[in-house]
């Protein structure tokens, strides 16, 4: 499998970035759901948010690289059996997935830096606050973060269902192309 995309398939870099981002986003959503119910006396009360923030910053870097890679590489051509409506829907859905992911990450960053402090990424480096202290920013960003993450997960679920529909009902190569033509689904 080649690194770059071709007219008929995704390259291994795009495939790796897709699945890595998907796993991290799902994991971050699960961690976020779990950690909001932690109590002050729970041993993970401070550790879980630190992990969530650190991974969020790394995910932001990964997503920036993914967007750059996508801009430098043309996507494979749509399959012949895809209607114009499916192609337009897929483009709109992908754009919305990216938009929601960035809204979730930026709002998460704003929650974490609303008090003017930076975000330490596993103690490796610190991302400074760009806003300084802004009263009630944490509440507003928290609301945006909550709804953006739920919308992202719902849309990602619909995205996965669409891929399964293409694989099992349409019996086309849509899913196989993002799996690197994996034969175990044939």
Buried (B, 14 or more C-beta within 10 A) or exposed (E): EEEEBEEEBBBBBBBBBBEEBBEBBBBBBEBBEEBEEBEEEEEBEEEBBBBBBBBBBBBBEBBEEBBEBBEEBEBBEBBEEBEEEBEEEBEEBBEBBBBBBBBBBBBBBBBBBBEEEBBBBEEEEEBEBEEEEBEEBBEBBBEBBBBBBBBBBEBBEEBEEBBEEBBEEBEBBBBBBBBBBEEEEE
